[in-house]
Amino acid sequence: MGLLTIAAVIGGGAGAVVAAPVVLGLVGFTSAGIAAGTIASQMMATAAVANGGGVAAGGLVAGLQAAGAAGLSGAATAAVASAGGTLAGLAAIIF
């Protein structure tokens, strides 16, 4: 693995961790709850219809809202950094 690839992996991982809370807020998962008229509200409505009127605890929508409200946990931060680093490393190899 070359230095450029290593730098891309580190930068991609760090960038993903920094970007995750911003992106969550932009799509509507905020500290005040799910914002009306956003992608998050559409996801919540779809999940509620699929679950008979409620959003399942521990599901994707609930997890994203928890992250939007309280920030990423240690495990979530590690997962986001890993995914960002992997994607950046693949991009460095391909391009």
N, C-alpha and C positions, 0 to 999 in steps of 0.2 A: 504494500500500500504506500503510495507516494505522499509527500508532504501536502500537496494540494488536496488530495482526498481526505487526509486526516484533518486538515483545516476546515474543509467543507462539512465533515461530520460534526466537528465540535461547534462550528458556527450554526449549522442547521439545527442541532439539538438545543443550543442556547436560544436561537431565534424562535423556535417553536414554543419554548417555555414562556418567553416574553410575549409572544403573539397570542397565545391561547386565551388569556383573560380578556384581551381586547376583542378578539373574534367572538367570544361568547357574548359579550355585551352588544356587539354590533348586530348579532342575529336575534337578540332579545332576551337572553338569560341574564337578568340584572340582579343586583343586591336587593331590589325592591320587589322582585318577582318577575314573572314572565310579562314582557311588554306587549300591549295590544297591537295587532296588525303586523306582527313580525313573523319571521320564519319559525321562531320558537313557539308562538301562539298557534301557528298552523300545525306544528308537530304535536303540541299538547292536545289540540282538538282531535287530530287523527288518533292519537293514543287513547283518548277518552272514548271515542266511538268504538275502537277495537276492544276496549276493556269494559264495555257496558256502562259507561258514564264516568269512570274515574281513571286517574293516571296511576299505573301500578308502581308501588314503592320498589325501589331498586332497579327500575327500568331505565332506558336510555334518557328519556325526557327528565325524569326525576334526578338522575345523576348529573346531567348537564346543568340543571337548575341549581343543584347543590354547589357545583363548581362555580357557577356564575354568581351565586350569593356569597359564598364563603372563600372562594379561591380554590386552587388545586391542592389536593392532599399530597403528601410525600410520594405515595405510590403513583398518583396521577401525574405528578411532575416528572417522575422517572419514566413513565410510559410515554408521555408527550415528548420528552427529550430524546428517548430512544427512537421513536418513530421519526421525528424530525431529522435526527442524525443519520438514520438509515436512508431516508429519502434524499437527503443532501449528498450522502456518499454515493448512492446510485447515480444521481445526476452528474456528479463529478466524473464518474467512470464513463458514463455514456457520452457526455458532451465534452 
